[in-house]
Amino acid sequence: MLNVGEQLVSSYLRYIRKCDFIQTNLYPVEAHGEIDVVGINLKEKQVYICEVAIHLTTGLQYVKDKRPNNVQKLTDKFSRDIEYANKYLSEYSRHFMLWSPLVKDSQGQATYNQLGQLDGLNEELGGVEQ
């Protein structure tokens, strides 16, 4: 099924980052789940591993048991991405990206602040380039 967000990211990687190879919906054999978009620039030895979350109504909002679950969900996704990149693409400079067109600021409600949750994710992953 065509995912407009993944197509947008693929175009960015192809035309802006000059990637020679782009794969969407990559399912690593040893991991549960998928990596949304991977782009490789062979000449510059750069690889871009991208997660794409197109949640237009709610903003960047993963939920588990009717509670926000952004940090855990994205930590799981990026941990899998990092493991894959380190195992198979270690000779490349690795860049991890989160693409989301809508990330809401909760206007002071820290529990549901999607921007604040992204800061927590960055700390959880040890300062991964965003």
C-alpha positions as CSV (number, residue, x, y, z in Angstrom):
1,M,0.0,0.0,0.0
2,L,1.3,3.5,-0.9
3,N,2.3,5.5,2.1
4,V,2.5,9.2,1.1
5,G,4.9,10.0,4.0
6,E,7.3,7.3,3.1
7,Q,7.2,8.4,-0.6
8,L,8.0,12.0,0.5
9,V,11.0,10.8,2.6
10,S,12.1,8.6,-0.3
11,S,12.0,11.6,-2.7
12,Y,14.0,13.7,-0.1
13,L,16.6,11.0,0.1
14,R,16.9,10.6,-3.6
15,Y,16.9,14.2,-4.7
16,I,18.3,16.1,-1.7
17,R,20.6,13.5,-0.1
18,K,21.5,12.0,-3.5
19,C,20.9,8.4,-2.4
20,D,21.6,5.8,-5.0
21,F,19.5,3.1,-3.3
22,I,16.3,3.5,-1.3
23,Q,14.2,0.8,0.3
24,T,10.9,1.3,1.9
25,N,9.3,-1.1,4.4
26,L,12.5,-3.0,5.1
27,Y,11.8,-6.1,7.3
28,P,15.1,-7.3,8.9
29,V,15.0,-11.0,9.4
30,E,16.1,-11.0,13.0
31,A,13.9,-8.1,14.1
32,H,10.2,-7.8,14.7
33,G,8.8,-4.9,12.8
34,E,9.9,-2.8,9.9
35,I,12.2,0.1,9.1
36,D,10.1,2.6,7.2
37,V,12.8,4.0,4.8
38,V,16.5,3.4,4.3
39,G,18.6,5.4,1.8
40,I,22.2,4.8,0.9
41,N,24.5,7.3,-0.8
42,L,27.3,5.1,-2.1
43,K,29.7,7.9,-3.2
44,E,29.6,9.7,0.2
45,K,29.3,6.5,2.2
46,Q,26.2,7.9,4.0
47,V,23.1,5.9,5.1
48,Y,19.8,7.4,6.3
49,I,17.5,5.2,8.4
50,C,14.1,6.9,8.7
51,E,11.0,6.3,10.8
52,V,7.9,8.0,9.3
53,A,4.8,8.7,11.5
54,I,1.9,10.3,9.6
55,H,-0.7,10.8,12.3
56,L,-2.6,13.8,10.9
57,T,-5.4,13.8,13.4
58,T,-3.6,13.2,16.7
59,G,-0.1,14.4,15.8
60,L,2.8,12.1,16.8
61,Q,0.8,9.9,19.1
62,Y,1.4,6.2,19.7
63,V,-0.9,4.7,22.3
64,K,-0.9,1.6,24.5
65,D,-3.7,0.8,26.9
66,K,-5.3,4.2,26.2
67,R,-2.2,6.0,27.4
68,P,0.5,7.8,25.4
69,N,3.4,5.5,24.5
70,N,5.6,7.6,22.2
71,V,8.8,7.2,24.1
72,Q,8.6,3.4,24.4
73,K,7.4,2.9,20.8
74,L,10.0,5.1,19.3
75,T,12.8,3.8,21.5
76,D,11.9,0.3,20.4
77,K,11.9,1.4,16.7
78,F,15.1,3.3,16.8
79,S,16.9,0.6,18.9
80,R,16.0,-1.9,16.2
81,D,17.2,0.6,13.5
82,I,20.5,1.2,15.3
83,E,21.1,-2.5,15.8
84,Y,20.4,-3.1,12.1
85,A,22.7,-0.2,10.9
86,N,25.5,-1.3,13.2
87,K,25.3,-4.9,12.0
88,Y,24.9,-4.4,8.3
89,L,26.0,-0.8,7.5
90,S,28.9,-0.1,9.9
91,E,31.2,1.1,7.1
92,Y,28.8,4.0,6.4
93,S,28.1,7.2,8.3
94,R,24.7,6.6,9.8
95,H,22.0,9.1,10.2
96,F,18.7,8.3,12.0
97,M,15.6,10.4,11.3
98,L,12.1,10.7,12.6
99,W,9.7,12.3,10.1
100,S,6.3,13.4,11.4
101,P,4.3,16.3,9.8
102,L,2.5,17.1,13.1
103,V,3.9,17.1,16.6
104,K,1.7,18.8,19.1
105,D,2.8,20.9,22.1
106,S,0.3,20.3,24.9
107,Q,0.5,23.9,26.2
108,G,1.8,22.9,29.6
109,Q,0.4,19.4,30.1
110,A,3.7,17.6,30.4
111,T,2.2,14.1,30.4
112,Y,0.9,14.5,26.9
113,N,3.5,16.9,25.4
114,Q,4.6,15.2,22.3
115,L,7.6,17.6,22.0
116,G,8.7,16.8,25.5
117,Q,8.4,13.1,24.8
118,L,10.8,13.4,21.9
119,D,13.3,14.9,24.2
120,G,12.9,11.9,26.5
121,L,13.4,9.6,23.5
122,N,16.7,11.4,22.6
123,E,17.9,10.9,26.1
124,E,16.8,7.3,26.1
125,L,18.8,6.5,23.0
126,G,21.8,8.4,24.2
127,G,21.7,11.5,22.0
128,V,21.1,10.0,18.5
129,E,21.3,12.6,15.7
130,Q,17.8,13.7,14.8
